[in-house]
Amino acid sequence: MTGVTSPWYSVTESVHHNNEHCRVGGNIIVRRLRLGTGGRPLCKECARLVLEAERRQTAQESGPAVGDV
C-alpha cells in the first residue's frame, strides 16, 4: 500500500500533500486545510514515501534473488 490519496494542502504552506502517512501533512490544523494541490509542488516527505513504497513493491514482485532459495 502506497498511502497515496487525494491531495490537500495548508494555506500556510508552500507545498501540497497526497500521502496519508506524511507526518507534516497529517499535522495540518483543520481550519487551514484545503483540498487539491493549490498549484503547489508535492511535499518532499510525500514523494519519499511513495518512492519507498514503489521500491518495496518492486522487490516483492521480483521474488528472491538467485541463490536465496
Distance bins in CASP14 RR format, pairs under 12 A and 6 or more apart:
PFRMAT RR
TARGET T0000
AUTHOR 0000-0000-0000
RMODE 2
METHOD distances of the structure
MODEL  1
1 19 0 0 0 0 0 1 0 0 0 0 0
1 20 0 0 0 0 1 0 0 0 0 0 0
1 21 0 0 0 0 1 0 0 0 0 0 0
1 49 0 0 0 0 0 1 0 0 0 0 0
1 50 0 0 0 0 0 1 0 0 0 0 0
1 52 0 0 0 0 0 1 0 0 0 0 0
1 53 1 0 0 1 0 0 0 0 0 0 0
1 54 0 0 0 0 0 1 0 0 0 0 0
1 56 0 0 0 0 1 0 0 0 0 0 0
1 57 0 0 0 0 1 0 0 0 0 0 0
1 60 0 0 0 0 0 1 0 0 0 0 0
2 18 0 0 0 0 1 0 0 0 0 0 0
2 19 1 0 0 1 0 0 0 0 0 0 0
2 20 0 0 0 0 1 0 0 0 0 0 0
2 21 0 0 0 0 1 0 0 0 0 0 0
2 22 0 0 0 0 0 1 0 0 0 0 0
2 46 0 0 0 0 0 1 0 0 0 0 0
2 47 0 0 0 0 0 1 0 0 0 0 0
2 48 0 0 0 0 0 1 0 0 0 0 0
2 49 1 0 0 1 0 0 0 0 0 0 0
2 50 1 0 1 0 0 0 0 0 0 0 0
2 51 0 0 0 0 1 0 0 0 0 0 0
2 52 0 0 0 0 1 0 0 0 0 0 0
2 53 1 0 1 0 0 0 0 0 0 0 0
2 54 1 0 0 1 0 0 0 0 0 0 0
2 55 0 0 0 0 0 1 0 0 0 0 0
2 56 0 0 0 0 1 0 0 0 0 0 0
2 57 1 0 0 1 0 0 0 0 0 0 0
3 17 0 0 0 0 0 1 0 0 0 0 0
3 18 0 0 0 0 1 0 0 0 0 0 0
3 19 1 0 1 0 0 0 0 0 0 0 0
3 20 1 0 1 0 0 0 0 0 0 0 0
3 21 1 0 1 0 0 0 0 0 0 0 0
3 22 0 0 0 0 1 0 0 0 0 0 0
3 46 0 0 0 0 1 0 0 0 0 0 0
3 49 1 0 0 1 0 0 0 0 0 0 0
3 50 1 0 0 1 0 0 0 0 0 0 0
3 52 0 0 0 0 0 1 0 0 0 0 0
3 53 1 0 0 1 0 0 0 0 0 0 0
3 54 0 0 0 0 0 1 0 0 0 0 0
3 57 0 0 0 0 0 1 0 0 0 0 0
4 17 0 0 0 0 0 1 0 0 0 0 0
4 18 1 0 1 0 0 0 0 0 0 0 0
4 19 1 0 1 0 0 0 0 0 0 0 0
4 20 1 0 0 1 0 0 0 0 0 0 0
4 21 0 0 0 0 1 0 0 0 0 0 0
4 22 0 0 0 0 0 1 0 0 0 0 0
4 42 0 0 0 0 0 1 0 0 0 0 0
4 46 0 0 0 0 1 0 0 0 0 0 0
4 47 0 0 0 0 0 1 0 0 0 0 0
4 49 0 0 0 0 1 0 0 0 0 0 0
4 50 1 0 0 1 0 0 0 0 0 0 0
4 51 0 0 0 0 0 1 0 0 0 0 0
4 53 0 0 0 0 1 0 0 0 0 0 0
4 54 0 0 0 0 0 1 0 0 0 0 0
5 16 0 0 0 0 0 1 0 0 0 0 0
5 17 0 0 0 0 1 0 0 0 0 0 0
5 18 1 0 0 1 0 0 0 0 0 0 0
5 19 1 0 0 1 0 0 0 0 0 0 0
5 20 1 0 1 0 0 0 0 0 0 0 0
5 21 0 0 0 0 1 0 0 0 0 0 0
5 22 0 0 0 0 0 1 0 0 0 0 0
5 25 0 0 0 0 0 1 0 0 0 0 0
5 26 0 0 0 0 0 1 0 0 0 0 0
5 35 0 0 0 0 0 1 0 0 0 0 0
5 36 0 0 0 0 0 1 0 0 0 0 0
5 46 0 0 0 0 0 1 0 0 0 0 0
5 49 0 0 0 0 0 1 0 0 0 0 0
5 50 0 0 0 0 0 1 0 0 0 0 0
6 16 0 0 0 0 0 1 0 0 0 0 0
6 17 0 0 0 0 1 0 0 0 0 0 0
6 18 1 0 0 1 0 0 0 0 0 0 0
6 19 0 0 0 0 0 1 0 0 0 0 0
6 20 0 0 0 0 1 0 0 0 0 0 0
6 34 0 0 0 0 0 1 0 0 0 0 0
6 35 1 0 0 1 0 0 0 0 0 0 0
6 36 1 0 0 1 0 0 0 0 0 0 0
6 37 0 0 0 0 1 0 0 0 0 0 0
7 15 0 0 0 0 0 1 0 0 0 0 0
7 16 1 0 1 0 0 0 0 0 0 0 0
7 17 1 0 0 1 0 0 0 0 0 0 0
7 18 1 0 1 0 0 0 0 0 0 0 0
7 19 0 0 0 0 1 0 0 0 0 0 0
7 20 0 0 0 0 0 1 0 0 0 0 0
7 22 0 0 0 0 0 1 0 0 0 0 0
7 25 0 0 0 0 0 1 0 0 0 0 0
7 33 0 0 0 0 0 1 0 0 0 0 0
7 34 0 0 0 0 1 0 0 0 0 0 0
7 35 1 0 0 1 0 0 0 0 0 0 0
7 36 1 0 1 0 0 0 0 0 0 0 0
7 37 1 0 1 0 0 0 0 0 0 0 0
7 38 0 0 0 0 1 0 0 0 0 0 0
7 39 0 0 0 0 1 0 0 0 0 0 0
7 40 0 0 0 0 1 0 0 0 0 0 0
7 41 0 0 0 0 0 1 0 0 0 0 0
7 42 0 0 0 0 1 0 0 0 0 0 0
7 43 0 0 0 0 1 0 0 0 0 0 0
7 46 0 0 0 0 1 0 0 0 0 0 0
8 15 0 0 0 0 0 1 0 0 0 0 0
8 16 1 0 0 1 0 0 0 0 0 0 0
8 17 1 0 1 0 0 0 0 0 0 0 0
8 18 1 0 0 1 0 0 0 0 0 0 0
8 19 0 0 0 0 0 1 0 0 0 0 0
8 20 0 0 0 0 0 1 0 0 0 0 0
8 22 0 0 0 0 1 0 0 0 0 0 0
8 24 0 0 0 0 0 1 0 0 0 0 0
8 25 1 0 0 1 0 0 0 0 0 0 0
8 26 0 0 0 0 1 0 0 0 0 0 0
8 28 1 0 0 1 0 0 0 0 0 0 0
8 30 0 0 0 0 0 1 0 0 0 0 0
8 32 0 0 0 0 0 1 0 0 0 0 0
8 33 1 0 1 0 0 0 0 0 0 0 0
8 34 1 0 0 1 0 0 0 0 0 0 0
8 35 1 0 1 0 0 0 0 0 0 0 0
8 36 1 0 0 1 0 0 0 0 0 0 0
8 37 0 0 0 0 1 0 0 0 0 0 0
8 38 0 0 0 0 1 0 0 0 0 0 0
8 40 0 0 0 0 0 1 0 0 0 0 0
8 42 0 0 0 0 0 1 0 0 0 0 0
8 43 0 0 0 0 0 1 0 0 0 0 0
8 46 0 0 0 0 0 1 0 0 0 0 0
9 15 1 0 0 1 0 0 0 0 0 0 0
9 16 1 0 1 0 0 0 0 0 0 0 0
9 17 1 0 0 1 0 0 0 0 0 0 0
9 18 0 0 0 0 1 0 0 0 0 0 0
9 22 0 0 0 0 0 1 0 0 0 0 0
9 24 0 0 0 0 0 1 0 0 0 0 0
9 25 0 0 0 0 1 0 0 0 0 0 0
9 26 0 0 0 0 0 1 0 0 0 0 0
9 28 1 0 0 1 0 0 0 0 0 0 0
9 32 0 0 0 0 1 0 0 0 0 0 0
9 33 1 0 0 1 0 0 0 0 0 0 0
9 34 1 0 1 0 0 0 0 0 0 0 0
9 35 0 0 0 0 1 0 0 0 0 0 0
9 36 1 0 0 1 0 0 0 0 0 0 0
9 37 1 0 0 1 0 0 0 0 0 0 0
9 38 1 0 1 0 0 0 0 0 0 0 0
9 39 0 0 0 0 1 0 0 0 0 0 0
9 40 1 0 1 0 0 0 0 0 0 0 0
9 41 0 0 0 0 0 1 0 0 0 0 0
9 42 0 0 0 0 0 1 0 0 0 0 0
9 43 0 0 0 0 1 0 0 0 0 0 0
9 46 0 0 0 0 0 1 0 0 0 0 0
10 16 0 0 0 0 1 0 0 0 0 0 0
10 17 0 0 0 0 1 0 0 0 0 0 0
10 22 0 0 0 0 0 1 0 0 0 0 0
10 24 0 0 0 0 1 0 0 0 0 0 0
10 25 1 0 0 1 0 0 0 0 0 0 0
10 26 0 0 0 0 1 0 0 0 0 0 0
10 27 0 0 0 0 1 0 0 0 0 0 0
10 28 1 0 1 0 0 0 0 0 0 0 0
10 29 1 0 0 1 0 0 0 0 0 0 0
10 30 0 0 0 0 0 1 0 0 0 0 0
10 31 0 0 0 0 1 0 0 0 0 0 0
10 32 1 0 1 0 0 0 0 0 0 0 0
10 33 1 0 0 1 0 0 0 0 0 0 0
10 34 1 0 0 1 0 0 0 0 0 0 0
10 35 0 0 0 0 0 1 0 0 0 0 0
10 36 0 0 0 0 0 1 0 0 0 0 0
10 38 0 0 0 0 0 1 0 0 0 0 0
10 40 0 0 0 0 1 0 0 0 0 0 0
10 43 0 0 0 0 0 1 0 0 0 0 0
11 28 0 0 0 0 1 0 0 0 0 0 0
11 29 0 0 0 0 1 0 0 0 0 0 0
11 30 0 0 0 0 0 1 0 0 0 0 0
11 31 0 0 0 0 1 0 0 0 0 0 0
11 32 1 0 1 0 0 0 0 0 0 0 0
11 33 0 0 0 0 1 0 0 0 0 0 0
11 34 1 0 0 1 0 0 0 0 0 0 0
11 35 0 0 0 0 0 1 0 0 0 0 0
11 36 0 0 0 0 0 1 0 0 0 0 0
11 38 0 0 0 0 1 0 0 0 0 0 0
11 40 0 0 0 0 0 1 0 0 0 0 0
12 24 0 0 0 0 0 1 0 0 0 0 0
12 25 0 0 0 0 0 1 0 0 0 0 0
12 27 0 0 0 0 0 1 0 0 0 0 0
12 28 0 0 0 0 1 0 0 0 0 0 0
12 29 0 0 0 0 1 0 0 0 0 0 0
12 31 0 0 0 0 0 1 0 0 0 0 0
12 32 1 0 1 0 0 0 0 0 0 0 0
12 33 0 0 0 0 0 1 0 0 0 0 0
12 34 0 0 0 0 0 1 0 0 0 0 0
12 40 0 0 0 0 0 1 0 0 0 0 0
13 22 0 0 0 0 0 1 0 0 0 0 0
13 24 1 0 0 1 0 0 0 0 0 0 0
13 25 0 0 0 0 1 0 0 0 0 0 0
13 26 0 0 0 0 0 1 0 0 0 0 0
13 27 0 0 0 0 0 1 0 0 0 0 0
13 28 1 0 0 1 0 0 0 0 0 0 0
13 29 0 0 0 0 0 1 0 0 0 0 0
13 32 0 0 0 0 1 0 0 0 0 0 0
13 33 0 0 0 0 0 1 0 0 0 0 0
13 34 0 0 0 0 0 1 0 0 0 0 0
13 37 0 0 0 0 0 1 0 0 0 0 0
13 38 0 0 0 0 0 1 0 0 0 0 0
13 39 0 0 0 0 0 1 0 0 0 0 0
13 40 1 0 0 1 0 0 0 0 0 0 0
13 41 0 0 0 0 0 1 0 0 0 0 0
13 42 0 0 0 0 0 1 0 0 0 0 0
13 43 0 0 0 0 1 0 0 0 0 0 0
13 44 0 0 0 0 0 1 0 0 0 0 0
13 45 0 0 0 0 0 1 0 0 0 0 0
13 46 0 0 0 0 0 1 0 0 0 0 0
14 24 0 0 0 0 0 1 0 0 0 0 0
14 37 0 0 0 0 0 1 0 0 0 0 0
14 38 0 0 0 0 0 1 0 0 0 0 0
14 39 0 0 0 0 1 0 0 0 0 0 0
14 40 1 0 1 0 0 0 0 0 0 0 0
14 41 1 0 0 1 0 0 0 0 0 0 0
14 42 0 0 0 0 0 1 0 0 0 0 0
14 43 0 0 0 0 1 0 0 0 0 0 0
14 44 0 0 0 0 0 1 0 0 0 0 0
15 22 0 0 0 0 0 1 0 0 0 0 0
15 24 0 0 0 0 1 0 0 0 0 0 0
15 25 0 0 0 0 1 0 0 0 0 0 0
15 28 0 0 0 0 0 1 0 0 0 0 0
15 36 0 0 0 0 0 1 0 0 0 0 0
15 37 0 0 0 0 1 0 0 0 0 0 0
15 38 0 0 0 0 1 0 0 0 0 0 0
15 39 0 0 0 0 1 0 0 0 0 0 0
15 40 1 0 1 0 0 0 0 0 0 0 0
15 41 1 0 1 0 0 0 0 0 0 0 0
15 42 1 0 0 1 0 0 0 0 0 0 0
15 43 1 0 1 0 0 0 0 0 0 0 0
15 44 1 0 0 1 0 0 0 0 0 0 0
15 45 0 0 0 0 1 0 0 0 0 0 0
15 46 0 0 0 0 1 0 0 0 0 0 0
15 47 0 0 0 0 1 0 0 0 0 0 0
16 22 0 0 0 0 0 1 0 0 0 0 0
16 24 0 0 0 0 0 1 0 0 0 0 0
16 25 0 0 0 0 1 0 0 0 0 0 0
16 28 0 0 0 0 0 1 0 0 0 0 0
16 33 0 0 0 0 0 1 0 0 0 0 0
16 34 0 0 0 0 1 0 0 0 0 0 0
16 35 0 0 0 0 1 0 0 0 0 0 0
16 36 1 0 0 1 0 0 0 0 0 0 0
16 37 1 0 1 0 0 0 0 0 0 0 0
16 38 1 0 0 1 0 0 0 0 0 0 0
16 39 1 0 0 1 0 0 0 0 0 0 0
16 40 1 0 1 0 0 0 0 0 0 0 0
16 41 1 0 0 1 0 0 0 0 0 0 0
16 42 1 0 0 1 0 0 0 0 0 0 0
16 43 1 0 0 1 0 0 0 0 0 0 0
16 44 0 0 0 0 0 1 0 0 0 0 0
16 45 0 0 0 0 0 1 0 0 0 0 0
16 46 0 0 0 0 1 0 0 0 0 0 0
16 47 0 0 0 0 0 1 0 0 0 0 0
17 23 0 0 0 0 0 1 0 0 0 0 0
17 24 1 0 0 1 0 0 0 0 0 0 0
17 25 1 0 1 0 0 0 0 0 0 0 0
17 26 1 0 0 1 0 0 0 0 0 0 0
17 27 0 0 0 0 0 1 0 0 0 0 0
17 28 1 0 0 1 0 0 0 0 0 0 0
17 33 0 0 0 0 1 0 0 0 0 0 0
17 34 0 0 0 0 0 1 0 0 0 0 0
17 35 0 0 0 0 0 1 0 0 0 0 0
17 36 0 0 0 0 1 0 0 0 0 0 0
17 37 0 0 0 0 1 0 0 0 0 0 0
17 38 0 0 0 0 0 1 0 0 0 0 0
17 40 0 0 0 0 1 0 0 0 0 0 0
17 41 0 0 0 0 0 1 0 0 0 0 0
17 42 1 0 0 1 0 0 0 0 0 0 0
17 43 1 0 1 0 0 0 0 0 0 0 0
17 44 0 0 0 0 0 1 0 0 0 0 0
17 45 0 0 0 0 1 0 0 0 0 0 0
17 46 1 0 1 0 0 0 0 0 0 0 0
17 47 0 0 0 0 0 1 0 0 0 0 0
17 49 0 0 0 0 1 0 0 0 0 0 0
17 50 0 0 0 0 0 1 0 0 0 0 0
18 24 0 0 0 0 0 1 0 0 0 0 0
18 25 0 0 0 0 1 0 0 0 0 0 0
18 26 0 0 0 0 0 1 0 0 0 0 0
18 35 0 0 0 0 0 1 0 0 0 0 0
18 36 0 0 0 0 1 0 0 0 0 0 0
18 37 0 0 0 0 1 0 0 0 0 0 0
18 38 0 0 0 0 0 1 0 0 0 0 0
18 40 0 0 0 0 0 1 0 0 0 0 0
18 41 0 0 0 0 0 1 0 0 0 0 0
18 42 1 0 0 1 0 0 0 0 0 0 0
18 43 1 0 0 1 0 0 0 0 0 0 0
18 45 0 0 0 0 0 1 0 0 0 0 0
18 46 1 0 1 0 0 0 0 0 0 0 0
18 47 0 0 0 0 1 0 0 0 0 0 0
18 49 0 0 0 0 1 0 0 0 0 0 0
18 50 1 0 0 1 0 0 0 0 0 0 0
19 25 0 0 0 0 1 0 0 0 0 0 0
19 26 0 0 0 0 1 0 0 0 0 0 0
19 42 0 0 0 0 1 0 0 0 0 0 0
19 43 1 0 0 1 0 0 0 0 0 0 0
19 44 0 0 0 0 0 1 0 0 0 0 0
19 45 1 0 0 1 0 0 0 0 0 0 0
19 46 1 0 1 0 0 0 0 0 0 0 0
19 47 0 0 0 0 1 0 0 0 0 0 0
19 48 0 0 0 0 1 0 0 0 0 0 0
19 49 1 0 1 0 0 0 0 0 0 0 0
19 50 1 0 0 1 0 0 0 0 0 0 0
19 51 0 0 0 0 0 1 0 0 0 0 0
19 52 0 0 0 0 0 1 0 0 0 0 0
19 53 0 0 0 0 1 0 0 0 0 0 0
20 26 0 0 0 0 1 0 0 0 0 0 0
20 45 0 0 0 0 0 1 0 0 0 0 0
20 46 0 0 0 0 1 0 0 0 0 0 0
20 49 0 0 0 0 1 0 0 0 0 0 0
20 50 0 0 0 0 0 1 0 0 0 0 0
20 53 0 0 0 0 0 1 0 0 0 0 0
21 43 0 0 0 0 0 1 0 0 0 0 0
21 45 0 0 0 0 1 0 0 0 0 0 0
21 46 0 0 0 0 1 0 0 0 0 0 0
21 48 0 0 0 0 0 1 0 0 0 0 0
21 49 1 0 1 0 0 0 0 0 0 0 0
21 50 0 0 0 0 1 0 0 0 0 0 0
21 52 0 0 0 0 1 0 0 0 0 0 0
21 53 0 0 0 0 1 0 0 0 0 0 0
22 28 0 0 0 0 1 0 0 0 0 0 0
22 42 0 0 0 0 1 0 0 0 0 0 0
22 43 1 0 0 1 0 0 0 0 0 0 0
22 44 0 0 0 0 1 0 0 0 0 0 0
22 45 1 0 1 0 0 0 0 0 0 0 0
22 46 1 0 1 0 0 0 0 0 0 0 0
22 47 0 0 0 0 1 0 0 0 0 0 0
22 48 0 0 0 0 1 0 0 0 0 0 0
22 49 1 0 0 1 0 0 0 0 0 0 0
22 50 0 0 0 0 1 0 0 0 0 0 0
23 43 0 0 0 0 0 1 0 0 0 0 0
23 44 0 0 0 0 0 1 0 0 0 0 0
23 45 1 0 0 1 0 0 0 0 0 0 0
23 46 0 0 0 0 0 1 0 0 0 0 0
23 48 0 0 0 0 0 1 0 0 0 0 0
23 49 0 0 0 0 1 0 0 0 0 0 0
24 42 0 0 0 0 0 1 0 0 0 0 0
24 43 1 0 0 1 0 0 0 0 0 0 0
24 44 0 0 0 0 1 0 0 0 0 0 0
24 45 1 0 1 0 0 0 0 0 0 0 0
24 46 0 0 0 0 1 0 0 0 0 0 0
24 47 0 0 0 0 0 1 0 0 0 0 0
24 48 0 0 0 0 0 1 0 0 0 0 0
24 49 0 0 0 0 0 1 0 0 0 0 0
25 32 0 0 0 0 0 1 0 0 0 0 0
25 33 0 0 0 0 1 0 0 0 0 0 0
25 34 0 0 0 0 0 1 0 0 0 0 0
25 42 0 0 0 0 0 1 0 0 0 0 0
25 43 1 0 0 1 0 0 0 0 0 0 0
25 44 0 0 0 0 0 1 0 0 0 0 0
25 45 1 0 0 1 0 0 0 0 0 0 0
25 46 1 0 0 1 0 0 0 0 0 0 0
25 49 0 0 0 0 0 1 0 0 0 0 0
26 32 0 0 0 0 0 1 0 0 0 0 0
26 33 0 0 0 0 1 0 0 0 0 0 0
26 43 0 0 0 0 0 1 0 0 0 0 0
26 45 0 0 0 0 0 1 0 0 0 0 0
26 46 0 0 0 0 0 1 0 0 0 0 0
27 33 0 0 0 0 0 1 0 0 0 0 0
27 43 0 0 0 0 0 1 0 0 0 0 0
27 45 0 0 0 0 0 1 0 0 0 0 0
28 34 0 0 0 0 1 0 0 0 0 0 0
28 35 0 0 0 0 0 1 0 0 0 0 0
28 43 0 0 0 0 0 1 0 0 0 0 0
34 40 0 0 0 0 0 1 0 0 0 0 0
36 42 0 0 0 0 0 1 0 0 0 0 0
37 43 0 0 0 0 0 1 0 0 0 0 0
37 46 0 0 0 0 0 1 0 0 0 0 0
40 46 0 0 0 0 0 1 0 0 0 0 0
41 47 0 0 0 0 1 0 0 0 0 0 0
42 48 0 0 0 0 0 1 0 0 0 0 0
42 49 0 0 0 0 0 1 0 0 0 0 0
42 50 0 0 0 0 1 0 0 0 0 0 0
42 51 0 0 0 0 0 1 0 0 0 0 0
43 49 0 0 0 0 1 0 0 0 0 0 0
43 50 0 0 0 0 0 1 0 0 0 0 0
44 50 0 0 0 0 0 1 0 0 0 0 0
44 51 0 0 0 0 0 1 0 0 0 0 0
45 51 0 0 0 0 0 1 0 0 0 0 0
45 52 0 0 0 0 0 1 0 0 0 0 0
46 52 0 0 0 0 0 1 0 0 0 0 0
46 53 0 0 0 0 0 1 0 0 0 0 0
47 53 0 0 0 0 0 1 0 0 0 0 0
47 54 0 0 0 0 0 1 0 0 0 0 0
48 54 0 0 0 0 0 1 0 0 0 0 0
48 55 0 0 0 0 0 1 0 0 0 0 0
49 55 0 0 0 0 0 1 0 0 0 0 0
49 56 0 0 0 0 0 1 0 0 0 0 0
50 56 0 0 0 0 0 1 0 0 0 0 0
50 57 0 0 0 0 0 1 0 0 0 0 0
51 57 0 0 0 0 0 1 0 0 0 0 0
51 58 0 0 0 0 0 1 0 0 0 0 0
52 58 0 0 0 0 0 1 0 0 0 0 0
52 59 0 0 0 0 0 1 0 0 0 0 0
53 59 0 0 0 0 0 1 0 0 0 0 0
53 60 0 0 0 0 0 1 0 0 0 0 0
54 60 0 0 0 0 0 1 0 0 0 0 0
54 61 0 0 0 0 0 1 0 0 0 0 0
55 61 0 0 0 0 0 1 0 0 0 0 0
55 62 0 0 0 0 0 1 0 0 0 0 0
56 62 0 0 0 0 0 1 0 0 0 0 0
57 63 0 0 0 0 0 1 0 0 0 0 0
59 65 0 0 0 0 1 0 0 0 0 0 0
59 68 0 0 0 0 0 1 0 0 0 0 0
62 68 0 0 0 0 0 1 0 0 0 0 0
63 69 0 0 0 0 1 0 0 0 0 0 0
END
